[in-house]
Amino acid sequence: MKLSILIPVYNECATIVEIVKRVQAVPYEKEIIAVDDGSTDGTRDLLPHVAAQGITVVYHSANQGKGAAIRSALARATGDIVVIQDADLEYDPRDYHQLVQPIIEGRAKVVYGSRFLGPRMAMFFWHMLANKLLTLMTNVLYDAILSDMETGYKAFRADVIKAIPLRSRRFDFEPEVTAKVLKRGNRIFEVPISYFGREYHEGKKIGLKDAFVAVWTLLKYRFVD
């Protein structure tokens, strides 16, 4: 099965070359689609080098958000399995085997990599608490038993995610896609992954204010779409 690896990129000049190298090293048939979401830190100067390695690079003229970047990449995906890969080094592509094997074996259509089931480093307490509360809210609203709804490592059978109308433009992509996957009767298979959380001075972007948007997103999509 062919993987489509979608990489939303925003101001990741310190990590973009390395993460692409790590993704390329994973022994699967794959295509890599990177979407630069209006970077201003020099990332765009590095992307022609990335594109020269056979990677598809898409450019947004201005910053629109992670969800918008994923949607642009998804529109160009041709693989059987879609994997979301952040452009930082918090998630390790060597965990792809755990993510995609249940789909390849036909045991699941959607797989999430849980940071709470595997080894992890430098997760902020308040981020952890917000994540746990949002995950609990997801489980109550959508009758699930997830441990990490907000994980950045999500894998989908391509026909499943392409059939979902995605509207979120920023970090609300995570609760939106989770809500809509579950509403459509697709149970989510969770596997342990490693996690190497970075600090804000290293470029971490998501904040506690995004938790309030996630709450509204979970509530909204319980009743619409």
N, C-alpha and C positions, 0 to 999 in steps of 0.2 A: 504494500500500500504506500502511496505517495503522501508525504506530509507537506502541508503549506504552513510555514512558520511566519507568523505576522509579528513584526517588530515596530511598535509605535516609538518614535524618537523625538525627544524635545530636550535640547541643551545637554547632550551627553557626549561631549567631545572627549572626555577622559575615558569612556568605556565602550563607545560604539564599535571601534575596530576590534577590540578584544572579544566582545560578545559575539560578533559575527564570526570571528575565528573559532570560538567555542561551538557555535551552532553548526558550522561547516564540518567540524570534527565528528559530529554525531553520525553513526553508521546507518542512516536511513536514506532511501530515495526521498528527495525533498526539493522544494523551492523555498527561497527566502525572500520575503517582501518587506522592505523597510520603508516606513512613511515618516519623512521629516516634517514635523508639525510646527514649522516656522521658527526653527532654532536661530538663536542670535549669538551663540558663544563660540562659533568656529566649527560646529559640527558639520555644517554644510560644506566646508572646505575639505572634509575628510570623506564625504560620501561618494565623490567620483572614484576614489580609490576602491571603495567598497563595491560600487557598481561594476568596476572593471573585473571583479572576481566572479561575475555572473549573477550578482544579486540584483533583484528588481528594486529600484529606488523611486519613490514617489515624493513629490514636494508639495507641501501646502504653503501658500504665499503668506499666511499669517497663522498664529497659534489658534487652534480650534479646540484642542483637548484630546485626551487619550481615546475616548470613544469614537470621535470623528476620525482619528488616524486608523483605528482598527477597522472601521467601516470602509475606509478607502482601500485598505489592504485586502479586506475580505472580498471586495468587488473584483479583485484581480486574481483571487486564489483559484487554482485548478486541481488541488490535491484531494485525496479521499478523506484525509483527517486534517483538521485545522488546529494549530497550537498557537496560543498567545505567548509571546516572549517579550518581557520588558527589556529595554536597552541598557539598563544598569547591570550590575553583577550580583544582584540579590538572589537570583534564581539560577540554578546550575543546569545547563542543558544535558548533563549526564543523567539527569532524572527523567529524560524523555521516555526511556524504556518503561518505567512505572506508569507514566501518563498514558501512553498509547497502546500498551499491550492489551488491556481489557477491551479496547475498541477493536483491535486487530483480531482478537479471539472471539469477537461477537458477544461478549459478556456485558457490554455497556455501550451506550451511544455518546455519553458525556462523562468525562473524568476530571475531577479537581484534585490538584496537589495540595494537601493540607500541611501547613507549617506547624501545626500543633500535634501532628502525628510523627514528625521526624525531627532531626537535630536542628537547632536554630541558634542564632546569635544576634544580639543587639536589637531586639524588638522592644519598643518603648512600652512602658506599663499602660499609659493612657490609650495608646493605639491598640494594645492587646484587649483592654477592657471594652473599648468601642467596638472592636471586631467581634468580641464574644457576644455583646448585646445585639449587634446587627445580625449575627448568625442565629441567635436565639429568636429574634423577631422573624427572620426568614423561616425558621423551622415551624414556628407557630402559625404563621400566615399561609404557608405552602405545604404543611404536613411533611416535613423533611427531617433528617437527623444529621445535618451537616456539622462539621466542626470548624470550618474556615470558609465562609462565603466570600470574603474579600480577597482570597488568594489571587495572585497574579498569574498562576499557572493553571490554565484551563485548556482542555482538549475536547474537541467536538467531532463527531462524524460530520463531514462537510454538508451533507444534505440536511442535517438537523439545524445547524446554525444559519444556513442560508435561507431556510424557510421562516426564520423569525424576523419580524419587522423591528429593527433596532433604531432607536431614536436618540439615545443619549450621546452627548458630545464630550463629556469630561469623565471624571472618575465614577460617575453614576452608571457607567457601563457595567460594572461588576454586579450591582444589585438588579439592574434591568435584565441582563441576560440570564441571571440565575432565576429570577421570578418567571420569566417567559419560558425557560426550559422546563421548569417544574409545572407550570400551568398547562403545558402541552403533554403532560403525562410521562416525561422523560426523567426517570430517577437518576440521580447523580452518584457516580461511583467515586469514592475518595481513596487516595493513596498517600503514603507519607513521602514528603520531599524534604530536602535540606534548604535552609534559609539563612542568608548572610545579610542581615539588615544593615543599611547604611545610615549615617547621621545626616542631619540637615545641612551641615557644612560641606558634606560630600555630594549634595545635590538632591536629597530626598524632597519630594514635592507635595505628597498628600498630607493634609492636616486634619485636625479634629473637626473643622467646619465642614469638611466633606462628609462627615458622619451624619450631619443633619440633612444633607441632600439625599444621602442613601436611605434614611428613614422615610422621607417623602416618596422616594422612588419605589420602595417596597410596598408602601401603602397604595400608591397610585395604580401600580400594575397588578395589584390584587383584584382590581375591579375593571380595568380597561385593558385593551390589547390582548 
